[in-house]
Amino acid sequence: MADLNFIAPTTNAIGLTPDYFFIPDAFFEPTDIDQLCPIESSEKLLQKLCKDSSPEILCCITVYNEPAEALLYSLAGIKNNIDYLASIGKPFLAGQITICIIFDGRDKMSPSAANLIEDLKLYDPEKVKSGAGVHIFDGMLDNKRLKHCTDLFTESELSDKHLQHIYRTAQEYNQINSSGYIEEQGKNKEQLLPRVLLCIKEHNAGKLNTHWWFFMALSRYLFPRYCIQMDAGSVPTASCMHLLWSYMEQHQNVAGTASFVLTPKPPILSDIVSTWQYGHFSVEKVLVFPPEIAAGYLSILPGQFSMLRWKALYPQRSDQLVEEKQAFPLKEYFRGLRKLGLFESNMFLAEDRIIGFEILTNSSYGWKIALVPSAIVITDACQSLSELLRQRRRWINSIFTVRLWMLFKSFKYLRNGDIDLIDRFRFVGASAYHFLTALLTWFCPATICGSTILLYTYTKSILEIHSPSLVPIIDLFLGIELFSVTTILILGELYKKYQFILILNVASRLSFSAVIIGSLICAFLWTGYPALLNLLLALCMLPALIFLSIALHGQWFLKQSWKSLILYFLIDLPVWLVLQSYAFHNIHDVSWGTKGLTGGSQELKQSRQKFRNIFVCTWLLSNFTLTISIMIFPNVQTSIILLYAFYIGFSVLSGIIFNVSSMRLKKGF
């Protein structure tokens, strides 16, 4: 890991040291969000901090213990966005962007990150007071220092190669998709010095607590029009911020916009973890988000990079809030800071799934959440299987519980007399779609096993007539495949041994698929049986439609990713089964898992072990029952096939329509 100790300081282009403020924990009580007024003696501090200015965009970068490169490249990405705005004739907007960096725990800061913010003249450790609270430094981003550090890290052999790859990938996208952007170093751009509020929490308290300080203790007094939430290590492409802002300016009923988040293209295709993440992030935006939008509700505002409209988050009259104690999105969002039951604790493991739904259900305005696919952000991916398992454990359990919770809350939402008829129909459609998705997620093992057995049975019935010599081969590989799936489902808790289990599952799935398709091709070549050709065409139709949808998103995207995407589709089912099994086997674990608050209480885990056992047994038994039903009852087979045909067809069609409309929208920008 690179360290900034070897960087020679450059001349301070600003000539000012940052102002320092200290806000003790007693200043606000994060769990008591009905009482939001600060103590009277702190009014002057707030007025000085806010400087009577309301930025157009307030961008929050959340940092835990990431190295300097992660924060540096995120800052460089924001600066590229500011330069892009200036280059397209929007210098006023470029000058109305304030950056807020929040570290979750002073003792958790990496040494290189501490050196970076000090060399950028954003941080002065000698001014820091002792005591629990938040240390705030109010300064300006020195463009020359930022460029010097960025160039040094990008060229250094000591820097983190993965983070370098992220930044270089973003730069490549800039060259491809921002043809009008010329990275000049002219005098006008040097004068665009973004304001930076550096906030360092004395103690680690989690990402949701970080968001509390950003929204409730800063945004309330800076009063921006738009807020951006962003993770350190994510690098927005140069036009990203402008595209999100333009979309929200043109669509005043949109409360939040999601960017198109990608991981860097894996340098080695044999790296299953990186290849799967790259494919999953790509396909999710092209084939998963569009049907959610078509159904009426996009379920996520990515924590990697998304923009929110401030007036959709917080009531515009504080006196009304205090007097009436009304519900509003941020109030419901921050209930996750309190002690919750197991169900809600799992929901808040991926907080970016919560805030959009709270906007939707805690207002009668009819807000919508949108996806802007041309606003591309490159983010970091998990580097090991164990890290991916812990991350996806949070995400899978959170998504699953949020979708069930959405169905429960729909009854309360529909009783609200202020909701108009169109919004009611939209919410009912969204609830039905997300519940169906949760149901299919629950029965994913049964779907895999049932489809495998049905495909085997159909293939075997044909081969017994036309090519009986191939039957023992497919019998052998069916046994291997079912053994692999059973192992995954039973040993879902033992993630340390998953490297071998994952390879076994991927290998067995690829082998079984290759044997089935190879046998059908051989049988067709030998016999010319027309039904075999129809089956082969049916198996190839879905991938063809998926690649059509991806191609509509952009030929440049398909050209640079088609190899990785082909491999992704081959390994997706076995990898997903491993991740889902591990997640459900650890549903009692509500710790963060990857960044801060990792351990969790052992007593808490033990107290919830009983629920975990019941949950897993119910999941396995219901999937076993459905698998047997698919094999025995023709009506169940037909119903499952029709259900999946509708679900997949709706997803693919929505993806094609959405990408076609996005191509037209992009021309408007």
C-alpha positions in Angstrom: 0.0 0.0 0.0 1.3 3.4 -0.9 2.1 5.9 1.8 2.1 9.7 1.3 5.2 10.2 3.5 7.3 10.2 0.4 5.4 12.9 -1.4 7.2 16.3 -1.5 4.8 19.1 -0.5 3.8 21.5 -3.2 3.1 25.2 -2.9 -0.2 26.0 -1.2 -2.2 27.6 -4.0 -4.7 28.9 -1.6 -2.6 30.1 1.3 -5.2 29.3 3.9 -5.5 26.7 6.6 -8.9 25.1 7.1 -11.1 26.4 9.9 -11.7 23.9 12.7 -15.0 23.2 14.5 -15.8 20.6 17.1 -19.3 19.3 17.7 -19.6 17.1 20.8 -21.9 14.1 20.7 -24.2 15.9 23.2 -24.9 18.5 20.4 -27.3 16.1 18.8 -28.8 12.8 19.9 -28.9 10.7 16.8 -31.5 8.3 18.1 -33.9 11.0 19.1 -34.8 12.5 15.7 -38.0 14.1 16.9 -35.9 16.7 18.7 -33.7 18.1 16.0 -33.0 21.7 17.3 -29.4 22.3 18.3 -28.5 23.7 21.7 -28.8 27.5 21.7 -25.1 28.2 22.3 -24.2 26.5 19.0 -26.3 28.7 16.7 -23.3 30.9 16.0 -21.1 27.9 15.1 -23.7 26.7 12.6 -24.1 30.1 11.0 -20.3 30.4 10.6 -20.1 26.9 9.2 -22.9 27.4 6.7 -21.6 30.9 5.7 -25.1 31.9 4.6 -24.7 29.7 1.5 -26.8 27.0 0.0 -24.8 24.8 -2.5 -26.6 23.4 -5.5 -25.0 20.0 -4.8 -23.7 18.7 -1.5 -21.6 15.6 -2.1 -20.8 13.2 0.7 -17.9 10.7 0.6 -18.0 8.1 3.3 -14.7 6.7 4.4 -13.8 4.0 6.9 -10.2 2.6 6.8 -9.7 2.7 3.0 -6.2 3.6 1.8 -5.3 7.1 0.5 -5.8 6.0 -3.2 -9.5 5.2 -2.6 -10.2 8.7 -1.3 -7.8 10.4 -3.7 -9.3 8.9 -6.9 -12.9 9.7 -5.6 -11.8 13.3 -5.2 -10.2 13.3 -8.6 -13.4 11.9 -10.1 -15.4 14.7 -8.5 -12.9 17.3 -9.7 -13.2 15.9 -13.2 -17.0 16.4 -13.0 -16.5 20.0 -11.9 -14.1 20.6 -14.8 -16.5 19.0 -17.2 -19.3 21.3 -16.1 -17.0 24.3 -16.7 -16.1 23.0 -20.1 -19.7 22.7 -21.3 -20.6 26.2 -20.2 -22.0 25.6 -16.7 -19.3 27.4 -14.5 -22.0 28.6 -12.1 -23.1 25.0 -11.3 -19.5 23.9 -11.1 -18.9 26.6 -8.5 -21.9 25.5 -6.5 -20.6 22.1 -5.5 -19.5 21.4 -1.9 -17.7 18.2 -0.9 -18.3 16.6 2.5 -15.8 13.9 3.5 -16.8 11.9 6.6 -14.4 9.5 8.3 -16.1 6.8 10.5 -13.7 6.8 13.4 -10.5 8.8 13.9 -8.7 5.7 15.1 -9.8 3.7 12.1 -8.3 6.1 9.5 -5.6 4.5 7.5 -2.2 6.3 7.9 -2.0 7.0 4.2 -5.4 8.6 4.1 -4.5 10.8 7.1 -1.3 11.8 5.3 -3.3 12.6 2.1 -5.8 14.9 3.7 -3.0 16.6 5.6 -1.0 17.1 2.4 -4.1 18.5 0.6 -4.3 21.1 3.4 -7.7 19.8 4.4 -6.7 18.5 7.9 -4.5 19.8 10.7 -4.1 17.1 13.4 -2.6 19.7 15.8 -6.0 21.5 16.1 -8.0 18.3 17.0 -9.6 18.5 20.4 -10.0 15.4 22.6 -13.4 14.1 23.4 -16.3 12.2 21.8 -17.9 14.0 18.9 -17.2 15.1 15.3 -14.2 17.2 14.2 -15.0 19.4 11.2 -12.4 21.2 9.1 -13.7 23.7 6.6 -11.3 24.3 3.7 -10.9 24.4 0.0 -9.6 21.7 -2.4 -6.2 22.7 -3.8 -6.3 21.7 -7.5 -2.6 21.7 -7.9 -2.0 19.5 -4.9 -4.8 17.2 -6.0 -3.4 16.8 -9.5 0.1 16.3 -8.1 -1.0 13.5 -5.7 -3.2 11.9 -8.4 -0.4 11.8 -11.0 2.1 10.5 -8.4 -0.2 7.6 -7.3 -1.3 6.7 -10.8 2.3 6.3 -11.9 3.7 4.8 -8.7 4.5 1.1 -8.5 3.8 1.3 -4.8 0.1 2.2 -5.2 -2.7 -0.3 -4.9 -3.0 -1.8 -8.4 -6.7 -2.5 -8.0 -7.6 1.1 -7.2 -5.3 2.2 -10.0 -7.3 0.0 -12.3 -10.5 1.6 -11.1 -9.3 5.2 -11.8 -7.8 4.3 -15.2 -11.1 2.5 -16.2 -13.0 5.7 -15.4 -10.5 7.7 -17.5 -11.1 5.3 -20.4 -14.9 5.8 -20.1 -14.3 9.6 -20.1 -12.5 9.3 -23.4 -15.2 7.1 -24.9 -18.4 8.8 -23.6 -17.4 12.4 -23.0 -16.0 13.3 -26.4 -16.7 17.1 -25.8 -14.7 17.1 -22.6 -11.2 18.3 -22.9 -9.2 18.2 -19.7 -7.6 21.6 -19.8 -5.6 23.2 -17.1 -6.6 26.8 -18.0 -6.8 29.7 -15.7 -10.6 29.5 -15.3 -10.5 25.9 -14.1 -7.8 26.7 -11.6 -10.1 29.3 -10.1 -12.8 26.6 -9.4 -11.8 25.6 -5.9 -14.5 23.4 -4.4 -15.3 23.9 -0.7 -14.5 20.8 1.4 -16.0 20.0 4.8 -13.8 17.3 6.3 -15.7 15.6 9.2 -13.9 13.0 11.4 -16.0 11.1 13.9 -14.1 10.4 17.0 -15.5 6.8 17.2 -16.6 4.3 14.7 -20.4 4.1 14.7 -21.3 2.6 11.3 -22.3 4.0 7.9 -25.9 4.8 8.9 -24.6 7.0 11.7 -22.4 8.7 9.1 -25.4 9.4 7.0 -27.1 10.8 10.0 -24.4 13.4 10.5 -24.4 14.2 6.8 -28.2 14.6 6.4 -29.4 15.8 9.8 -26.4 17.8 11.1 -25.0 19.3 7.9 -27.6 19.2 5.0 -30.3 20.7 7.3 -28.2 23.9 7.7 -26.4 24.0 4.4 -29.8 23.4 2.7 -28.6 22.1 -0.7 -30.9 21.4 -3.6 -29.4 18.0 -4.2 -27.4 15.6 -2.1 -25.0 12.9 -3.4 -24.1 9.9 -1.4 -20.8 8.3 -2.4 -18.4 5.6 -1.1 -14.7 6.2 -1.0 -13.2 4.1 -3.9 -16.0 4.9 -6.3 -14.9 7.1 -9.2 -17.6 8.9 -11.2 -16.9 9.5 -14.9 -16.6 13.1 -16.0 -20.2 13.6 -17.1 -21.9 11.6 -14.4 -22.8 14.5 -12.0 -24.1 16.6 -14.9 -26.3 13.8 -16.3 -27.9 13.1 -12.9 -28.4 16.8 -12.2 -29.9 17.4 -15.7 -32.3 14.5 -15.4 -33.6 15.7 -12.1 -33.9 19.3 -13.4 -36.0 18.0 -16.3 -38.1 15.6 -14.1 -39.3 17.5 -11.1 -41.2 14.5 -9.7 -38.0 12.4 -9.4 -36.7 12.3 -5.9 -33.5 10.3 -6.6 -31.4 9.1 -9.5 -29.3 6.0 -9.5 -26.1 5.9 -11.5 -24.8 3.0 -13.7 -22.3 1.4 -11.3 -19.7 -0.9 -12.8 -16.6 -2.7 -11.4 -13.4 -2.7 -13.5 -13.2 -5.3 -16.2 -11.4 -8.3 -14.7 -7.8 -8.6 -16.1 -8.0 -12.4 -15.9 -11.2 -14.2 -16.9 -10.3 -17.2 -14.8 -10.8 -15.1 -11.6 -14.3 -16.3 -10.8 -15.0 -13.7 -8.0 -14.0 -10.7 -10.1 -15.7 -11.9 -13.3 -19.0 -12.7 -11.5 -19.1 -9.3 -9.9 -18.3 -7.5 -13.1 -21.1 -9.4 -14.9 -23.6 -9.0 -12.1 -23.1 -5.3 -11.8 -23.5 -4.9 -15.6 -26.5 -7.2 -16.1 -28.3 -5.8 -13.0 -28.5 -2.4 -14.5 -29.5 -3.6 -17.9 -32.0 -6.4 -17.0 -32.9 -6.2 -13.3 -33.4 -2.4 -12.8 -35.6 -1.8 -16.0 -38.3 -4.2 -14.9 -38.4 -2.7 -11.5 -38.9 0.7 -13.1 -41.5 -0.7 -15.4 -43.3 -2.2 -12.4 -43.4 1.2 -10.6 -40.4 1.3 -8.2 -36.7 1.1 -8.5 -35.6 -0.6 -5.3 -32.1 1.0 -4.8 -30.3 4.2 -4.7 -26.7 2.9 -4.9 -24.5 3.9 -2.0 -21.6 3.9 -4.5 -23.0 7.0 -6.1 -26.5 8.4 -6.3 -28.2 11.8 -6.2 -31.2 12.8 -4.0 -33.5 15.8 -4.0 -33.2 17.4 -0.6 -36.9 18.6 -0.4 -38.0 15.0 -0.9 -36.0 13.9 2.1 -36.8 16.5 4.7 -39.8 18.8 5.3 -39.2 22.4 4.4 -40.6 23.8 7.6 -38.8 22.8 10.8 -41.5 24.3 13.0 -44.1 22.0 11.3 -41.8 19.0 11.9 -41.3 19.7 15.7 -45.0 20.7 16.3 -46.7 17.9 14.5 -44.0 15.2 14.8 -44.8 14.2 11.3 -43.3 11.2 9.6 -40.8 12.1 6.9 -38.3 9.9 4.9 -35.2 10.7 6.9 -37.0 10.1 10.2 -38.0 6.6 9.1 -34.7 6.0 7.5 -32.8 6.7 10.7 -34.9 4.4 12.9 -32.2 1.9 11.9 -30.0 3.6 14.6 -32.2 2.2 17.3 -32.4 -1.3 18.6 -34.4 -3.4 16.1 -35.6 -6.9 15.8 -34.0 -9.5 13.6 -36.2 -8.8 10.6 -35.6 -5.0 10.5 -31.9 -5.4 11.4 -31.4 -7.4 8.3 -33.2 -4.7 6.3 -30.8 -2.1 7.4 -27.7 -4.1 6.4 -28.0 -2.5 3.0 -29.3 0.9 3.8 -29.4 2.1 0.2 -32.5 -0.3 -0.2 -34.4 1.6 2.5 -34.2 5.3 1.7 -35.9 5.2 -1.7 -38.8 3.2 -0.3 -39.2 5.7 2.6 -39.4 8.5 0.1 -42.0 6.7 -1.8 -44.2 5.8 1.2 -43.8 8.9 3.4 -45.1 11.5 1.0 -48.2 12.0 -1.0 -46.3 14.0 -3.7 -45.8 10.9 -5.9 -42.0 10.9 -6.0 -40.2 8.5 -8.3 -36.8 6.9 -8.3 -35.0 6.8 -11.7 -32.0 5.2 -13.3 -29.7 7.2 -15.6 -27.7 4.5 -17.4 -25.3 7.0 -19.1 -24.1 8.3 -15.7 -21.3 5.7 -15.2 -19.5 5.2 -11.9 -16.6 2.7 -11.5 -16.4 1.2 -8.0 -14.2 -1.3 -6.2 -15.0 -5.0 -6.1 -14.4 -7.6 -3.4 -10.9 -9.1 -3.8 -11.6 -12.5 -2.2 -14.4 -15.0 -1.9 -14.7 -14.6 1.8 -15.1 -10.8 1.4 -17.7 -11.4 -1.3 -19.6 -13.8 0.9 -19.8 -11.4 3.8 -20.8 -8.5 1.5 -23.5 -10.5 -0.3 -24.7 -11.9 3.0 -25.7 -8.4 3.9 -27.1 -7.5 0.5 -29.1 -10.7 -0.2 -30.7 -10.8 3.3 -31.5 -7.1 3.1 -33.0 -7.2 -0.3 -35.1 -10.3 0.6 -36.5 -8.7 3.9 -37.1 -5.3 2.3 -39.2 -6.9 -0.4 -41.3 -8.7 2.1 -41.5 -5.5 4.2 -42.7 -3.6 1.2 -45.7 -6.0 0.9 -46.5 -5.5 4.6 -46.3 -1.7 4.3 -48.5 -1.6 1.2 -51.6 -2.0 3.2 -50.8 1.1 5.3 -49.8 3.1 2.3 -53.0 2.3 0.3 -55.1 3.5 3.3 -53.7 7.0 2.9 -56.4 9.1 1.5 -54.0 11.7 0.0 -52.6 9.2 -2.5 -54.1 9.5 -6.0 -55.3 6.6 -8.0 -52.4 6.4 -10.4 -49.9 6.2 -7.6 -52.0 3.5 -5.9 -51.9 1.3 -9.0 -48.2 2.0 -9.4 -47.5 0.9 -5.8 -49.7 -2.2 -6.1 -47.8 -3.2 -9.3 -44.4 -2.6 -7.7 -45.4 -4.5 -4.5 -46.6 -7.5 -6.6 -43.4 -7.5 -8.7 -41.1 -7.3 -5.7 -43.0 -10.0 -3.8 -42.8 -12.3 -6.9 -39.0 -11.6 -7.0 -38.7 -12.5 -3.3 -40.7 -15.6 -3.9 -38.5 -16.7 -6.8 -35.4 -15.9 -4.7 -36.7 -18.2 -1.9 -37.4 -21.1 -4.3 -34.2 -20.6 -6.3 -32.7 -24.0 -5.3 -35.9 -25.8 -6.3 -35.9 -24.0 -9.6 -32.3 -25.0 -10.3 -32.8 -28.6 -9.3 -36.2 -28.9 -11.0 -35.1 -27.4 -14.3 -32.0 -29.6 -14.2 -34.0 -32.8 -13.7 -36.6 -31.8 -16.3 -33.9 -31.1 -18.9 -32.2 -34.3 -18.0 -35.5 -36.3 -18.3 -36.4 -34.8 -21.6 -32.9 -35.3 -23.1 -32.7 -38.8 -21.8 -36.1 -39.7 -23.4 -34.8 -38.6 -26.7 -31.4 -40.2 -26.4 -32.8 -43.6 -25.4 -34.5 -43.7 -28.8 -31.8 -42.2 -31.0 -28.5 -42.4 -29.2 -28.7 -44.8 -26.2 -24.9 -44.9 -25.8 -25.0 -41.4 -24.5 -27.4 -42.1 -21.6 -24.9 -43.4 -19.0 -22.8 -40.2 -19.6 -25.7 -37.8 -18.7 -26.7 -40.1 -15.8 -23.2 -39.6 -14.3 -23.1 -35.9 -14.7 -26.6 -35.5 -13.3 -25.5 -37.3 -10.2 -22.4 -35.0 -9.9 -24.6 -31.9 -10.3 -27.2 -32.9 -7.7 -24.5 -33.9 -5.2 -22.8 -30.5 -5.7 -26.1 -28.6 -5.2 -26.9 -30.6 -2.1 -23.5 -29.9 -0.7 -23.9 -26.2 -1.2 -27.4 -26.1 0.5 -26.3 -28.2 3.5 -22.9 -26.6 4.2 -24.0 -23.1 3.6 -22.5 -21.8 6.8 -18.9 -22.9 6.2 -17.7 -20.1 4.1 -14.0 -20.8 4.8 -14.3 -24.0 2.8 -16.3 -22.4 0.0 -13.3 -21.9 -2.3 -13.3 -25.7 -3.0 -17.1 -26.0 -2.9 -17.6 -23.0 -5.3 -15.1 -24.5 -7.8 -16.9 -27.9 -7.5 -20.3 -26.3 -8.1 -19.2 -24.2 -11.1 -17.3 -27.2 -12.6 -20.3 -29.5 -12.2 -22.8 -27.0 -13.6 -20.6 -26.3 -16.6 -19.9 -30.0 -17.2 -23.6 -30.9 -17.0 -24.6 -28.1 -19.3 -21.9 -29.0 -21.8 -22.8 -32.7 -21.7 -26.6 -32.0 -22.2 -26.0 -29.5 -25.1 -23.3 -31.7 -26.6 -25.5 -34.8 -26.5 -28.4 -32.9 -28.1 -26.2 -31.6 -30.9 -24.7 -35.1 -31.5 -28.1 -36.7 -31.5 -29.4 -34.0 -33.9 -26.5 -34.5 -36.3 -26.9 -38.3 -36.2 -30.7 -38.4 -36.6 -31.9 -35.0 -37.8 -34.8 -35.2 -35.3 -36.6 -31.8 -35.6 -37.6 -31.6 -31.9 -33.9 -31.5 -31.0 -33.3 -28.5 -33.1 -36.3 -26.7 -31.5 -34.9 -27.4 -28.0 -31.5 -26.1 -29.0 -33.0 -23.0 -30.4 -35.0 -22.4 -27.3 -31.9 -22.8 -25.1 -30.1 -20.2 -27.2 -33.0 -17.7 -27.5 -32.8 -16.3 -24.0 -29.0 -15.5 -24.1 -29.5 -13.9 -27.6 -32.3 -11.6 -26.2 -30.1 -10.7 -23.2 -27.2 -9.7 -25.4 -29.5 -7.7 -27.6 -30.6 -5.7 -24.6 -27.0 -5.2 -23.5 -26.0 -4.2 -27.1 -28.8 -1.5 -27.1 -27.2 0.0 -24.0 -24.1 0.7 -26.1 -22.0 -1.0 -28.6 -18.8 0.2 -26.8 -20.1 -1.6 -23.7 -20.8 -4.9 -25.4 -17.5 -4.7 -27.4 -15.3 -4.4 -24.3 -17.3 -6.8 -22.1 -18.7 -9.6 -24.2 -16.1 -12.2 -23.1 -16.6 -11.5 -19.5 -20.4 -11.5 -19.9 -20.4 -14.9 -21.6 -18.4 -16.4 -18.8 -20.7 -14.6 -16.3 -23.8 -16.3 -17.7 -22.1 -19.7 -17.5 -21.1 -19.3 -13.8 -24.0 -17.1 -12.5 -26.3 -19.9 -11.2 -23.7 -21.8 -9.2 -22.1 -18.7 -7.8 -25.5 -17.2 -6.9 -26.5 -20.5 -5.2 -23.3 -20.4 -3.0 -23.9 -16.8 -2.1 -27.6 -17.3 -1.3 -27.0 -20.4 0.8 -24.3 -18.6 2.8 -26.6 -15.6 3.3 -29.6 -17.6 4.5 -27.5 -19.8 6.7 -26.2 -16.6 8.4 -29.5 -14.6 8.6 -29.0 -14.4 12.3 -25.8 -12.4 11.8 -26.7 -8.7 11.5 -23.1 -7.3 11.8 -21.8 -5.1 9.0 -19.3 -7.8 7.8 -16.8 -5.9 5.7 -16.1 -2.3 6.9 -16.5 -1.5 10.6 -18.6 -3.1 13.2 -17.6 -6.5 11.8 -17.7 -8.8 14.8 -21.2 -8.3 16.3 -22.2 -9.5 19.7 -21.7 -13.2 20.2 -24.5 -13.3 22.7 -26.8 -11.7 20.0 -25.8 -14.4 17.5 -26.5 -17.2 20.0 -29.9 -15.7 21.0 -30.9 -15.7 17.4 -29.5 -19.1 16.5 -32.9 -20.8 17.1 -34.6 -18.6 14.5 -31.8 -19.2 12.0 -32.3 -23.0 12.4 -36.1 -22.7 11.9 -35.6 -20.4 8.9 -33.0 -22.6 7.2 -35.0 -25.8 7.8 -38.2 -24.2 6.4 -36.2 -22.9 3.4 -34.7 -26.4 2.6 -37.9 -28.3 3.3 -40.0 -26.0 1.1 -37.5 -26.2 -1.8 -37.3 -30.0 -1.5 -41.1 -30.2 -1.6 -41.3 -28.0 -4.7 -38.6 -30.0 -6.4 -40.5 -33.2 -5.9 -43.7 -31.6 -7.0 -42.1 -30.4 -10.2 -40.9 -33.9 -10.9 -44.3 -35.6 -10.2 -47.1 -33.3 -11.1 -47.4 -32.0 -14.7 -49.6 -29.1 -13.6 -46.9 -27.9 -11.3 -44.3 -28.1 -14.1 -46.5 -26.1 -16.4 -47.3 -23.5 -13.8 -43.6 -23.0 -12.9 -42.6 -22.8 -16.6 -45.3 -20.2 -17.3 -44.4 -18.2 -14.3 -40.7 -18.0 -15.2 -41.5 -17.4 -18.8 -43.6 -14.4 -17.8 -41.0 -13.1 -15.3 -38.0 -13.5 -17.6 -39.9 -12.3 -20.6 -41.1 -9.2 -18.7 -37.5 -8.5 -17.6 -35.9 -8.9 -21.0 -38.7 -6.8 -22.7 -38.4 -4.1 -20.1 -34.7 -4.1 -20.6 -34.9 -3.7 -24.3 -37.6 -0.9 -24.1 -35.7 0.9 -21.4 -32.4 0.8 -23.2 -34.0 2.0 -26.5 -35.6 5.0 -24.6 -32.3 5.7 -22.8 -30.6 6.0 -26.2 -33.1 8.7 -27.2 -32.8 10.4 -23.8 -29.0 10.5 -24.1 -29.2 12.5 -27.3 -31.3 15.1 -25.4 -28.4 15.7 -23.0 
